[in-house]
Amino acid sequence: MTFREAEAYLYSFIGQRKLTDVYNTAGLLEFMKFLDHLGNPHQQLRSILVAGTKGKGSTAAMLASMLHAAGLKVGLYTSPHLCSIRERIQVNGRHIEEADFARLVSQLRAVYDAHGRPEVKRFRTFFELLTALAFLHFVQERVDLAVLEVGLGGRLDATNVVVPAVSILTSISLDHVEILGENLTLIAREKAGIIKNQGIALSAPQVPEVDLVLQEMAALQEARLYRVGQEFTWREEACSVESTRFTFVGRRHRLQHLAIPLLGRHQIVNAVTALAAVELLEEQGLAITPAQIRQGLAQVRWEGRLEIVRRAPWVVLDGAHNQDSAEKLASAVQEIFPYSRLILILGVSANKNIQAIVQALAPLADLVITTRAEVYRAADPALIARYVSETSTPVRVIPTAREAVEEGLALTRQADMLLITGSLYLIGEVKGFWESME
């Protein structure tokens, strides 16, 4: 297989079954049988598992960066990608090579053809195959630790076949309600499925009903649950477009003037969660110095989250994709960016609470341009526009992302801001053509 053939083969599995069917009926037993035919690579990895509704990618990236700064060889598995599928599988910040990707997909295909689909329920999904590929790559690269971001939920997610050194739960809010449950209690139970028997779990700050579920699930598993805000605390020092700095107070360290390149005070919480995980790993034998911690945080890269791609005027990309993340984005934009007018380009996935996202963001804008990414799950821009109209904010519908950005740039003056958000798929598409517009 060439890389393009391998990529196309994996993409052919998307949409074969509804997510509701895959998550609720597939379970992990058949996937584990599939992994057995591959030599059980997941059992050969020391791993950290990161679940949550928002912040899990940023937390995973910051944790991996600190571990790398400590001299470890670190695998990082995240989703979705922005521009290339290779972004999802990294070792020490380097994307998997095309040749390695193609070779491993060929290996997966051979096993799939031999063992993947007899009878009725034995089928594989795009995410399962990609997860298996990540396991194989990390084993072959002999990583010291693999930081794995959960794809969906937790209990039945393909990543949950590992037994992690630490199970991390970032902020949990309403999302994928048609799959995970209609309220926070049900969703939290699904996310908490990554807590292992007699394991170590770490939670970011949660609303009370989620915190209660996590405590109950940890007790059932006889696991130790640590909570950011209790055993691990912080003090914000600066939160501006130029600097995000804070003090961390943990069980082992008190570190002042820590700096991260990711913008917004919500990223401080993610950084503190990653730092807490580092301390829990230290208690399991990890050697890391304060200087390495500082270096790892300062060097982290995580694109598409309050990412500034142009100044004067501001052009900012953010993948906020649900109500809570949209509300945090709105707060961050108002707090740290100086601007005169705000032009908002909004493209949302159809399975999201579009009205809630619009209500969080549209009131900030002088004009909203609704559009869509070129993916099957994108919502109709006209539908988004109807919700925008309910806020009395002026709105235009432009069907393609490139045309929407061209229009937005034409309307944005030097003192203004062009904010592009609503979906990581939209952000990835914009990043793909942005350089040609510079």
C-alpha positions in Angstrom: 0.0 0.0 0.0 1.0 3.6 -0.6 0.2 6.1 2.1 -2.8 7.4 0.1 -4.1 3.9 -0.4 -3.8 3.2 3.3 -5.5 6.4 4.2 -8.4 5.6 1.8 -8.7 2.1 3.1 -9.2 3.4 6.7 -11.6 6.1 5.6 -13.7 3.5 3.9 -14.8 2.3 7.3 -16.4 5.7 8.2 -20.1 5.7 8.2 -20.6 1.9 7.8 -22.4 1.8 11.1 -24.0 4.5 13.2 -22.1 5.7 16.2 -25.0 4.9 18.4 -24.8 1.3 17.2 -21.1 1.0 17.5 -20.8 2.5 21.0 -23.7 0.9 22.6 -23.6 -2.6 21.1 -20.1 -3.4 20.0 -18.4 -3.5 23.4 -14.7 -4.1 23.7 -14.5 -7.9 23.6 -14.4 -8.3 19.8 -11.8 -5.5 19.5 -9.7 -7.3 22.1 -9.9 -10.5 20.1 -8.8 -8.5 17.1 -5.8 -7.1 19.1 -5.0 -10.7 20.2 -4.4 -11.5 16.5 -2.0 -8.6 16.4 0.0 -9.8 19.4 -1.8 -7.6 22.0 0.3 -4.5 21.5 -1.8 -2.6 24.1 -0.6 -4.9 26.8 3.0 -4.0 26.0 2.6 -0.3 26.6 2.8 1.8 29.8 0.0 4.3 29.2 -2.0 7.2 30.5 -5.6 7.5 29.4 -7.4 10.9 29.1 -11.2 11.2 28.8 -13.5 14.1 29.2 -15.7 16.4 27.2 -13.3 19.3 26.7 -9.7 19.9 27.4 -8.6 16.3 27.0 -6.5 17.0 23.9 -4.8 20.1 25.4 -4.2 18.2 28.7 -2.8 15.2 26.8 -0.5 17.4 24.7 0.9 19.3 27.7 1.4 16.0 29.6 3.2 14.4 26.6 5.4 17.6 26.2 6.5 17.5 29.9 7.3 13.8 29.7 9.3 14.3 26.6 11.2 17.2 28.3 12.0 14.7 31.1 14.0 12.6 28.5 11.3 10.0 27.9 10.2 8.6 24.5 6.5 9.5 24.5 3.7 8.4 22.2 0.7 10.7 21.8 -2.6 9.5 20.3 -5.3 12.2 19.8 -8.4 12.8 17.7 -9.7 14.3 15.5 -6.9 15.6 13.3 -6.9 19.0 11.7 -5.0 18.7 8.4 -3.5 15.2 8.2 -4.4 11.8 9.7 -0.8 11.5 10.7 -1.3 14.1 13.4 -3.2 11.6 15.5 -0.2 9.4 16.1 3.0 11.1 17.3 6.2 10.1 19.0 8.1 12.9 20.7 6.1 15.5 18.7 6.8 13.9 15.3 3.9 12.6 13.3 4.0 9.0 12.1 5.9 8.7 8.8 3.8 8.0 5.7 5.8 4.8 5.1 5.2 3.5 8.6 1.5 4.4 8.4 1.1 2.5 5.1 3.0 -0.5 6.3 1.0 -0.8 9.5 -2.3 -0.4 7.6 -1.3 -3.3 5.4 -0.6 -5.4 8.5 -4.1 -4.5 9.9 -5.8 -5.2 6.6 -4.3 -8.7 6.5 -5.6 -9.5 10.0 -8.9 -7.9 9.3 -9.4 -10.0 6.1 -8.5 -13.1 8.1 -10.4 -12.4 11.3 -12.4 -9.2 11.1 -15.9 -10.1 10.0 -17.2 -13.6 10.2 -20.8 -13.9 11.3 -22.8 -10.9 12.4 -21.2 -8.7 15.0 -17.5 -9.0 14.3 -16.8 -5.8 12.5 -14.2 -3.1 12.9 -14.6 0.7 12.9 -12.3 3.4 11.6 -11.4 4.4 15.1 -10.7 0.9 16.3 -8.3 0.3 13.4 -6.6 3.6 13.9 -6.2 2.8 17.6 -4.8 -0.6 16.9 -2.4 1.1 14.4 -1.3 3.6 17.2 -0.7 0.7 19.6 1.5 -1.1 17.0 3.5 2.0 16.2 4.2 2.9 19.8 5.3 -0.7 20.6 7.6 -0.8 17.5 9.0 2.7 18.5 9.6 1.4 22.0 8.0 4.4 23.7 8.4 4.7 27.4 4.9 6.1 27.9 1.9 6.4 25.6 -0.6 9.2 26.3 -3.9 8.2 24.8 -6.9 10.5 24.3 -10.2 8.7 24.5 -12.2 9.2 21.2 -15.8 9.0 22.5 -17.2 8.4 26.0 -14.9 6.1 27.9 -16.3 2.8 29.0 -16.7 1.4 25.5 -14.1 3.4 23.7 -11.4 1.5 21.8 -8.6 3.1 23.9 -10.1 1.7 27.1 -8.5 -1.8 26.5 -5.3 -0.5 28.2 -4.6 -0.6 32.0 -3.3 3.0 32.5 -0.8 4.2 35.1 -3.2 7.1 35.6 -6.8 7.6 34.3 -7.4 11.3 33.7 -10.9 12.9 33.5 -11.0 16.4 32.2 -14.0 18.7 32.4 -17.2 16.8 31.7 -20.3 18.5 30.2 -23.2 17.7 27.8 -22.1 16.3 24.5 -23.0 13.3 22.3 -26.2 13.0 24.4 -27.7 10.7 21.8 -25.0 8.2 22.5 -23.7 8.8 26.1 -27.0 9.8 27.8 -29.3 12.8 28.1 -27.9 14.2 31.4 -24.6 14.8 33.1 -25.0 11.8 35.5 -25.3 9.3 32.6 -22.5 10.9 30.6 -20.2 11.0 33.7 -20.7 7.3 34.2 -19.7 6.6 30.7 -16.6 8.8 31.0 -15.7 7.2 34.4 -15.6 3.8 32.7 -11.8 4.5 32.2 -11.3 4.2 36.0 -9.7 0.8 36.6 -9.9 -1.6 39.5 -7.5 -0.5 42.2 -6.2 2.1 39.8 -5.2 5.7 40.1 -7.7 8.3 38.8 -7.4 12.1 38.5 -10.2 14.5 37.9 -10.2 18.1 36.7 -12.7 20.4 38.5 -16.2 19.2 37.9 -19.8 20.3 38.6 -21.1 18.7 41.8 -23.3 16.0 40.1 -20.3 14.9 38.0 -17.9 14.9 40.9 -20.4 12.7 42.9 -20.5 10.1 40.1 -16.7 10.0 39.8 -16.4 9.5 43.6 -19.0 6.7 43.4 -17.3 5.0 40.4 -13.8 5.2 42.0 -15.2 3.7 45.2 -16.8 0.8 43.2 -13.4 0.1 41.6 -11.5 0.6 44.8 -9.5 3.2 43.0 -7.7 6.2 44.4 -9.3 9.4 43.1 -7.3 12.7 43.2 -9.0 16.0 42.3 -7.6 19.2 40.9 -8.8 22.0 43.2 -8.2 19.8 46.3 -4.9 17.9 46.3 -3.6 20.1 43.5 -4.3 23.9 43.3 -3.2 26.9 41.4 -3.1 30.7 41.3 -3.5 32.6 38.1 -0.8 35.2 37.5 -1.6 36.5 34.0 -4.0 35.7 31.3 -3.7 37.9 28.2 -3.0 37.6 24.5 0.7 37.8 25.3 1.0 35.5 28.3 -0.7 32.7 30.2 1.1 32.3 33.6 0.2 30.6 36.8 1.5 29.1 40.1 1.0 25.4 40.7 0.8 23.9 44.2 0.8 20.1 44.3 1.7 17.3 46.6 5.4 17.4 45.6 6.0 20.8 43.9 5.2 24.5 44.3 6.1 26.1 41.0 5.7 29.8 40.3 5.6 31.7 37.1 4.8 28.7 34.9 4.1 29.8 31.3 2.1 28.1 28.6 1.7 29.2 25.0 -2.0 28.2 24.9 -4.4 31.1 25.5 -7.3 31.4 27.9 -7.7 30.7 31.6 -9.4 27.4 30.9 -6.0 26.2 29.6 -4.5 26.9 33.0 -6.9 24.3 34.4 -5.8 21.9 31.7 -2.2 22.6 32.5 -2.7 22.0 36.2 -4.4 18.7 35.4 -1.4 17.6 33.4 0.9 18.7 36.2 -1.1 16.7 38.7 -0.7 13.7 36.4 3.1 14.3 36.3 3.2 14.3 40.1 1.2 11.0 40.3 3.6 9.5 37.8 6.5 10.8 40.0 5.0 8.8 42.9 5.3 5.8 40.6 9.0 6.4 39.8 9.1 9.1 37.2 12.1 11.3 37.5 11.4 14.9 36.3 12.9 18.2 37.4 11.2 21.6 37.8 13.3 22.9 34.9 12.0 20.0 32.7 8.4 20.8 33.7 8.8 24.4 32.7 10.4 23.5 29.4 7.7 21.0 28.6 4.9 23.4 29.3 6.6 26.3 27.4 7.2 24.1 24.3 3.8 22.5 24.0 2.0 22.9 20.6 -1.7 22.4 20.2 -3.2 24.0 17.2 -6.7 25.1 16.6 -7.4 26.3 20.1 -7.5 30.1 20.3 -4.8 30.0 17.7 -3.8 33.4 16.3 -2.9 33.2 12.6 -2.8 36.9 12.0 -2.6 40.1 13.9 -4.0 43.6 12.9 -6.6 42.5 12.2 -6.8 39.5 14.6 -7.7 36.2 12.9 -8.3 33.5 15.4 -9.1 29.8 15.0 -10.8 27.8 17.7 -12.4 24.4 17.6 -15.2 25.1 20.2 -17.8 22.5 19.4 -20.3 22.4 22.2 -22.1 24.8 24.5 -19.6 24.8 27.3 -16.6 25.2 25.1 -18.4 28.0 23.2 -19.1 29.8 26.4 -15.5 29.5 27.5 -14.4 30.8 24.1 -16.7 33.8 24.4 -15.3 34.6 27.8 -11.7 34.3 26.6 -12.2 36.4 23.5 -13.8 39.2 25.6 -11.1 39.0 28.3 -7.9 38.8 26.4 -8.4 40.3 22.9 -8.6 44.1 22.2 -10.8 44.6 19.1 -13.3 47.1 17.7 -15.7 44.8 15.7 -16.0 41.1 15.7 -16.8 39.1 12.5 -17.7 35.5 13.4 -17.5 32.6 10.9 -19.4 29.7 12.3 -19.6 26.1 11.1 -21.1 23.4 13.4 -21.5 19.6 13.2 -25.1 18.5 12.8 -25.2 16.4 15.9 -24.3 19.3 18.2 -26.6 21.6 20.1 -26.4 24.3 17.5 -28.8 26.7 19.2 -26.7 26.7 22.4 -23.5 27.3 20.5 -25.0 30.1 18.6 -26.5 31.7 21.7 -23.1 31.7 23.4 -21.2 33.2 20.5 -23.5 35.3 18.2 -24.1 38.1 20.7 -20.4 38.9 20.6 -20.5 39.5 16.9 -21.3 42.4 14.7 -21.8 40.0 11.9 -22.1 36.2 11.7 -21.2 34.3 8.5 -22.5 30.7 8.6 -20.8 28.0 6.6 -19.8 24.3 6.6 -16.8 22.1 6.5 -16.6 19.6 3.7 -17.5 16.6 5.9 -20.7 14.5 6.0 -21.6 15.5 9.5 -21.6 19.3 8.9 -24.8 21.2 9.7 -26.6 23.1 6.9 -25.4 26.8 7.2 -29.0 27.9 6.5 -30.1 26.1 9.7 -27.3 27.7 11.7 -28.3 31.1 10.3 -31.9 30.6 11.5 -30.7 30.3 15.0 -28.4 33.3 14.6 -31.4 35.3 13.4 -33.1 34.6 16.8 -30.3 36.6 18.5 -30.9 39.6 16.3 -27.3 39.5 15.1 -26.9 40.2 11.3 -26.1 37.0 9.5 -25.0 35.8 6.0 -24.9 32.3 4.6 -21.9 31.4 2.6 -21.8 27.7 1.6 -18.1 27.0 1.4 -15.4 27.7 4.1 -13.0 29.3 1.7 -15.5 31.8 0.4 -16.7 32.5 3.9 -13.1 33.3 5.0 -12.5 35.4 1.9 -15.7 37.4 2.7 -14.8 37.7 6.4 -11.3 39.0 5.6 -12.8 41.6 3.1 -15.1 42.9 5.9 -12.5 42.9 8.7 -10.6 46.2 9.3 -7.3 46.5 11.1 -8.7 47.0 14.5 -11.3 44.2 14.2 -11.3 40.5 14.9 -12.2 37.6 12.6 -13.1 34.6 14.7 -13.5 31.2 13.0 -15.0 28.5 15.1 -17.7 25.8 15.7 -15.9 22.6 14.6 -12.4 21.2 14.5 -13.3 19.9 11.0 -13.9 23.5 9.9 -10.6 24.7 11.6 -8.7 21.9 9.8 -10.1 22.9 6.5 -9.3 26.5 7.0 -5.7 25.7 8.1 -5.4 23.7 4.9 -5.9 26.7 2.7 -4.9 29.5 5.0 -1.3 29.8 3.7 -2.5 30.3 0.2 -4.5 33.3 1.4 -1.6 35.0 3.2 
